[in-house]
Amino acid sequence: MDKKIDKSQVKKVAKLARLELSEAEIEEFAGQLNAIIDYVERMNKLNTEGVEPMAHCLPVSNVFRDDVIKESLGTEKTLANAPQSDGPFFKVPKILEES
Amino acid sequence: MVFITQDKRQDKITTILDSRFRGNDKRMDWQSAKQLRDKIATRRTNSVEATKAVFTRIAKIEPILGAYISTFEEQAIARAAEIDKRITGGEKLGQLAGVPVAVKDNMCTTFGTTTCASKILANFHAPYNATVVEKLLAADAVIIGKTNLDEFAMGSSTENSGLKQTVNPWDTKRVPGGSSGGSTAAVAAGLCYAALGSDTGGSIRQPASLCGVVGLKPTYGRVSRYGLVAYGSSLDQIGPITQTVEDCALMLNVIAGHDTADSTSVDEKIAPVVDYLAKLDEPVKGLRIGIASSFNAGADEQVRKAIDEAIKTYRNLGATIVEIDMPHLDYAIAAYYMVATAEASSNLARYDGVHYGHRTQNPNDYIEVYTKSRAEGFGKEVKRRIMLGTYALSSGYYDAYYLKALKVRNLIRGDFVRAFEKCDCIMMPVAPTTAFKIGEKVDDPLKMYLSDIYTIAANLAGIPGISIPCGFDDKKLPVGLQILSPAFSEEKLLRIAQMYEKQTDWHKKRPLI
């Protein structure tokens, strides 16, 4: 079987997904994702030339509401579940190095 | 909240099942939600009595079953008392007045937690109620608890719950199905009168089938998804899980309708909501049932036998059988697991350790806030689906996997459009097998995915589907019949289901738990 997803591929995708994986998980996922993708490739048997991609099954698009200000959650409720907050802000570790 | 570990639970299960308790059902009389509602309304019983009886049963059975992530006994009884008082005062109440119901724990409630059965949301207190929760409350229902699920609704057995294991009330060594396994187990075991589930690829219908209850996935857009924690946004739909078809119609009456907070809920001018109970007992005249024989042949022999018997019942009622060709259904699983995981990988990006949910301790930099918080908070199946979806959307693979899947999705929709020109509904199994053993498929994700073969096409096409009890296999495990119908034809779908239920008493069979 042609291996589509190897360990380096898994690491790359994990980085894109912002997921830290253990070595054991990388090993396991490489095997499993490969088997799943292998199965998924059965779609290639179908000729889809000229078929519109269907992202959604409803005949609705561009749903607008009237441009009226409505009540929203408010700072207190919004921050209530934050792991760390400071006044009206979410708090995170320093992102920029000091120059 | 107390989580019983698997070992301790096995001991407990054995003890309880071996004792004289088995089969000694102390719950009132297994009445349906509608029967209870009518009794409460006419003051032959009251909501406090009914709610207390449910909690008495929960105290006995829940340690075995593991259906609930949280329950609200005190709050529920207080609310029941308030409803009783209003009834005594002569007030006209809502459609579910006084009825104890449960909600899957991926729907937001301002009371208790909304965990999605994930460690990443274990302490999450939603700041608002989901629209369906508001609607249940407006209908004067008593919400007694929130049910277990596969983490973020990703799974077919409820084994992927990050918080606890739910077992099947018909055989406690087996899975209840998933992802709404907590809701279906609770309804089947009489730990609530009705419940809400969500269905992205079969998560209402498959566990309903495995637990022997009724489960409806409405048309995409029929029920508001506002406050339903998103998994696959173009596929997710909330629906009722009940003891009878009538209860299903009653629950749909309460939850259906347009919601300005969900732009994908459909305008009632386009698809009006009707009273689903009004004509429920009117049989559909000249019913034409579509069957895709070769597709159905993939199910286990005993499942097929039960389905064939059910179709025979319809034939005896005057229905005609139409053979239909669904050439693209064999590709539904492949397309689904690309579309659903792609949407999931995007939806679950919000769990970043910043706004809410788990944050890792002592990260070295801001990147680790993301990578470690997510690694610690998500379970294996969620990680696997995020990985799969991220891969399908990543540069160089997007066209081959994601875009291809969207095209296949359109072909599958076309299969249904053509089929419904020839028939009113399509009947097929819900699942290829009855309930499987706990642990049987956990190490082989692809094998688990393949068990969704009969349910996922309805989500891809956006059409409604119902699972109703239609028999048992030789292990005394329930089998479900699936009926699919065109978009927004729930009224007819429920009437078709009701025709069968009136002829049979499968829905009255109860597990000996």
Chai-1 contact restraints between the chains, C-beta under 6 A:
chainA,res_idxA,chainB,res_idxB,connection_type,confidence,min_distance_angstrom,max_distance_angstrom,comment,restraint_id
A,V13,B,M387,contact,1.0,0.0,6.0,A-B,restraint_1
A,V13,B,T390,contact,1.0,0.0,6.0,A-B,restraint_2
A,V13,B,Y391,contact,1.0,0.0,6.0,A-B,restraint_3
A,L16,B,T390,contact,1.0,0.0,6.0,A-B,restraint_4
A,A17,B,I386,contact,1.0,0.0,6.0,A-B,restraint_5
A,A17,B,T390,contact,1.0,0.0,6.0,A-B,restraint_6
A,R18,B,Y370,contact,1.0,0.0,6.0,A-B,restraint_7
A,R18,B,T371,contact,1.0,0.0,6.0,A-B,restraint_8
A,L19,B,R374,contact,1.0,0.0,6.0,A-B,restraint_9
A,L19,B,A375,contact,1.0,0.0,6.0,A-B,restraint_10
A,L19,B,K383,contact,1.0,0.0,6.0,A-B,restraint_11
A,E20,B,T371,contact,1.0,0.0,6.0,A-B,restraint_12
A,E20,B,K372,contact,1.0,0.0,6.0,A-B,restraint_13
A,E20,B,A375,contact,1.0,0.0,6.0,A-B,restraint_14
A,F29,B,M387,contact,1.0,0.0,6.0,A-B,restraint_15
A,Q32,B,P445,contact,1.0,0.0,6.0,A-B,restraint_16
A,A35,B,L446,contact,1.0,0.0,6.0,A-B,restraint_17
A,I36,B,L446,contact,1.0,0.0,6.0,A-B,restraint_18
A,Y39,B,L446,contact,1.0,0.0,6.0,A-B,restraint_19
A,V40,B,A334,contact,1.0,0.0,6.0,A-B,restraint_20
A,R42,B,A334,contact,1.0,0.0,6.0,A-B,restraint_21
A,M43,B,Y331,contact,1.0,0.0,6.0,A-B,restraint_22
A,M43,B,A334,contact,1.0,0.0,6.0,A-B,restraint_23
A,M43,B,K404,contact,1.0,0.0,6.0,A-B,restraint_24
A,M43,B,V408,contact,1.0,0.0,6.0,A-B,restraint_25
A,T48,B,K407,contact,1.0,0.0,6.0,A-B,restraint_26
A,V51,B,K407,contact,1.0,0.0,6.0,A-B,restraint_27
A,V51,B,N410,contact,1.0,0.0,6.0,A-B,restraint_28
A,E52,B,N410,contact,1.0,0.0,6.0,A-B,restraint_29
A,P53,B,L403,contact,1.0,0.0,6.0,A-B,restraint_30
A,P53,B,L406,contact,1.0,0.0,6.0,A-B,restraint_31
A,P53,B,K407,contact,1.0,0.0,6.0,A-B,restraint_32
A,M54,B,L406,contact,1.0,0.0,6.0,A-B,restraint_33
A,M54,B,R409,contact,1.0,0.0,6.0,A-B,restraint_34
A,M54,B,N410,contact,1.0,0.0,6.0,A-B,restraint_35
A,A55,B,L406,contact,1.0,0.0,6.0,A-B,restraint_36
A,H56,B,S234,contact,1.0,0.0,6.0,A-B,restraint_37
A,C57,B,Y220,contact,1.0,0.0,6.0,A-B,restraint_38
A,C57,B,G462,contact,1.0,0.0,6.0,A-B,restraint_39
A,L58,B,G221,contact,1.0,0.0,6.0,A-B,restraint_40
A,V63,B,S263,contact,1.0,0.0,6.0,A-B,restraint_41
A,L73,B,P127,contact,1.0,0.0,6.0,A-B,restraint_42
A,K77,B,P127,contact,1.0,0.0,6.0,A-B,restraint_43
A,N81,B,F124,contact,1.0,0.0,6.0,A-B,restraint_44
A,N81,B,Y356,contact,1.0,0.0,6.0,A-B,restraint_45
A,P83,B,R359,contact,1.0,0.0,6.0,A-B,restraint_46
A,F90,B,V354,contact,1.0,0.0,6.0,A-B,restraint_47
A,V92,B,V354,contact,1.0,0.0,6.0,A-B,restraint_48
A,V92,B,Y366,contact,1.0,0.0,6.0,A-B,restraint_49
A,P93,B,P363,contact,1.0,0.0,6.0,A-B,restraint_50
A,P93,B,Y366,contact,1.0,0.0,6.0,A-B,restraint_51
A,I95,B,Y366,contact,1.0,0.0,6.0,A-B,restraint_52
